Amino acid sequence: MKKIIAAFILFVGCSLTANAQEIKSVNSQERKQSTEVIETRKVDFNDLAKKDTHTLTKLIQLDEQKIKDLNGLFLYKHEALNKAKETRDKEQVSTIIEAKLRATLSPEQMEKVANQPNLLHQLTH
């Protein structure tokens, strides 16, 4: 009787160990896929930021340093808007982006952008 109980315990212990190893391998595969998705999103945000910067540079002349600064600002915008869940949060991010855009550009440059409301909305939202 003792041998049967010992064999049963040994069987259950081995089967639990085998299942735990299978779960770990599945979790590691899921982690690899999730990191690939995160990297893809960062690339997409970078592309969107470059698109916004290019749209702005078509309208006004900017030096290289301002282009880099604005690209970073637009990258921040896309990441922050992606993280924001509520409409109020998204509006707050848009307000911050517009304020930083006004601080970065000269009054003449900002006037050119403000004269095109669709462009200003695209750059801030």
C-alpha positions as a LaTeX table, in Angstrom:
\begin{tabular}{lrrr}
\hline
Residue & $x$ (\AA) & $y$ (\AA) & $z$ (\AA) \\
\hline
Met1 & 0.00 & 0.00 & 0.00 \\
Lys2 & 2.85 & 2.37 & 0.87 \\
Lys3 & 4.49 & 1.65 & $-2.49$ \\
Ile4 & 1.29 & 2.50 & $-4.37$ \\
Ile5 & 0.94 & 5.84 & $-2.52$ \\
Ala6 & 4.62 & 6.66 & $-3.12$ \\
Ala7 & 4.28 & 5.82 & $-6.82$ \\
Phe8 & 1.17 & 8.00 & $-7.09$ \\
Ile9 & 2.92 & 10.95 & $-5.43$ \\
Leu10 & 5.92 & 10.51 & $-7.70$ \\
Phe11 & 3.64 & 10.40 & $-10.77$ \\
Val12 & 1.75 & 13.56 & $-9.74$ \\
Gly13 & 5.02 & 15.41 & $-9.00$ \\
Cys14 & 6.50 & 14.56 & $-12.39$ \\
Ser15 & 3.37 & 15.55 & $-14.28$ \\
Leu16 & 3.18 & 18.92 & $-12.50$ \\
Thr17 & 6.82 & 19.63 & $-13.30$ \\
Ala18 & 6.25 & 18.82 & $-16.97$ \\
Asn19 & 3.22 & 21.14 & $-17.14$ \\
Ala20 & 5.12 & 23.98 & $-15.48$ \\
Gln21 & 7.86 & 23.78 & $-18.11$ \\
Glu22 & 5.33 & 23.89 & $-20.94$ \\
Ile23 & 3.68 & 27.01 & $-19.47$ \\
Lys24 & 7.03 & 28.77 & $-19.19$ \\
Ser25 & 7.84 & 28.13 & $-22.84$ \\
Val26 & 4.44 & 29.50 & $-23.89$ \\
Asn27 & 4.95 & 32.59 & $-21.72$ \\
Ser28 & 8.38 & 33.22 & $-23.21$ \\
Gln29 & 6.91 & 33.03 & $-26.73$ \\
Glu30 & 4.19 & 35.53 & $-25.75$ \\
Arg31 & 6.82 & 37.90 & $-24.34$ \\
Lys32 & 8.80 & 37.76 & $-27.59$ \\
Gln33 & 5.67 & 38.59 & $-29.57$ \\
Ser34 & 4.73 & 41.47 & $-27.24$ \\
Thr35 & 8.22 & 43.02 & $-27.51$ \\
Glu36 & 7.97 & 42.82 & $-31.30$ \\
Val37 & 4.61 & 44.65 & $-31.14$ \\
Ile38 & 6.10 & 47.35 & $-28.89$ \\
Glu39 & 9.04 & 47.85 & $-31.26$ \\
Thr40 & 6.64 & 48.07 & $-34.20$ \\
Arg41 & 4.59 & 50.72 & $-32.41$ \\
Lys42 & 7.69 & 52.84 & $-31.70$ \\
Val43 & 8.64 & 52.65 & $-35.36$ \\
Asp44 & 5.13 & 53.66 & $-36.38$ \\
Phe45 & 5.21 & 56.61 & $-33.95$ \\
Asn46 & 8.56 & 57.68 & $-35.37$ \\
Asp47 & 7.15 & 57.53 & $-38.89$ \\
Leu48 & 4.11 & 59.57 & $-37.84$ \\
Ala49 & 6.34 & 62.14 & $-36.14$ \\
Lys50 & 8.49 & 62.44 & $-39.27$ \\
Lys51 & 5.34 & 62.89 & $-41.36$ \\
Asp52 & 4.15 & 65.74 & $-39.09$ \\
Thr53 & 7.59 & 67.36 & $-39.20$ \\
His54 & 7.71 & 67.08 & $-42.99$ \\
Thr55 & 4.24 & 68.62 & $-43.29$ \\
Leu56 & 5.35 & 71.56 & $-41.17$ \\
Thr57 & 8.63 & 72.05 & $-43.03$ \\
Lys58 & 6.74 & 72.24 & $-46.34$ \\
Leu59 & 4.95 & 75.32 & $-45.00$ \\
Ile60 & 7.74 & 77.14 & $-43.15$ \\
Gln61 & 11.53 & 77.23 & $-43.27$ \\
Leu62 & 13.19 & 75.55 & $-40.27$ \\
Asp63 & 16.82 & 74.94 & $-39.37$ \\
Glu64 & 18.11 & 71.45 & $-38.57$ \\
Gln65 & 17.98 & 71.90 & $-34.78$ \\
Lys66 & 14.32 & 72.98 & $-34.84$ \\
Ile67 & 13.49 & 70.07 & $-37.12$ \\
Lys68 & 15.01 & 67.64 & $-34.60$ \\
Asp69 & 13.23 & 69.37 & $-31.71$ \\
Leu70 & 9.88 & 69.29 & $-33.48$ \\
Asn71 & 10.35 & 65.67 & $-34.49$ \\
Gly72 & 10.90 & 64.83 & $-30.81$ \\
Leu73 & 7.83 & 66.85 & $-29.87$ \\
Phe74 & 5.66 & 65.05 & $-32.41$ \\
Leu75 & 7.03 & 61.68 & $-31.31$ \\
Tyr76 & 6.05 & 62.57 & $-27.74$ \\
Lys77 & 2.62 & 63.65 & $-29.02$ \\
His78 & 1.89 & 60.33 & $-30.70$ \\
Glu79 & 3.10 & 58.28 & $-27.72$ \\
Ala80 & 1.11 & 60.39 & $-25.25$ \\
Leu81 & $-2.05$ & 60.28 & $-27.34$ \\
Asn82 & $-1.70$ & 56.52 & $-27.61$ \\
Lys83 & $-1.43$ & 56.18 & $-23.83$ \\
Ala84 & $-4.32$ & 58.57 & $-23.11$ \\
Lys85 & $-7.56$ & 56.69 & $-22.67$ \\
Glu86 & $-10.11$ & 59.43 & $-22.04$ \\
Thr87 & $-11.03$ & 62.33 & $-24.29$ \\
Arg88 & $-10.14$ & 64.80 & $-21.54$ \\
Asp89 & $-6.60$ & 63.41 & $-21.36$ \\
Lys90 & $-6.22$ & 63.60 & $-25.12$ \\
Glu91 & $-7.36$ & 67.23 & $-25.13$ \\
Gln92 & $-4.86$ & 68.00 & $-22.39$ \\
Val93 & $-2.04$ & 66.46 & $-24.44$ \\
Ser94 & $-3.15$ & 68.47 & $-27.49$ \\
Thr95 & $-3.12$ & 71.68 & $-25.44$ \\
Ile96 & 0.41 & 70.94 & $-24.21$ \\
Ile97 & 1.61 & 70.18 & $-27.74$ \\
Glu98 & 0.14 & 73.43 & $-29.05$ \\
Ala99 & 1.81 & 75.43 & $-26.25$ \\
Lys100 & 5.18 & 73.81 & $-26.95$ \\
Leu101 & 4.73 & 74.39 & $-30.67$ \\
Arg102 & 4.01 & 78.08 & $-30.04$ \\
Ala103 & 7.09 & 78.30 & $-27.81$ \\
Thr104 & 9.33 & 76.64 & $-30.43$ \\
Leu105 & 8.23 & 78.60 & $-33.49$ \\
Ser106 & 8.65 & 82.33 & $-34.02$ \\
Pro107 & 5.49 & 84.48 & $-34.03$ \\
Glu108 & 5.63 & 84.83 & $-37.82$ \\
Gln109 & 6.00 & 81.08 & $-38.30$ \\
Met110 & 3.21 & 80.37 & $-35.84$ \\
Glu111 & 0.96 & 82.84 & $-37.64$ \\
Lys112 & 1.44 & 80.91 & $-40.89$ \\
Val113 & 0.50 & 77.68 & $-39.12$ \\
Ala114 & $-2.44$ & 79.27 & $-37.28$ \\
Asn115 & $-3.82$ & 80.60 & $-40.58$ \\
Gln116 & $-4.37$ & 76.98 & $-41.59$ \\
Pro117 & $-6.66$ & 75.53 & $-38.88$ \\
Asn118 & $-6.68$ & 72.05 & $-40.41$ \\
Leu119 & $-2.87$ & 71.90 & $-40.30$ \\
Leu120 & $-2.77$ & 73.16 & $-36.71$ \\
His121 & $-5.37$ & 70.57 & $-35.72$ \\
Gln122 & $-3.39$ & 67.82 & $-37.47$ \\
Leu123 & $-0.17$ & 68.85 & $-35.72$ \\
Thr124 & $-1.72$ & 69.04 & $-32.26$ \\
His125 & $-4.18$ & 66.13 & $-32.31$ \\
\hline
\end{tabular}
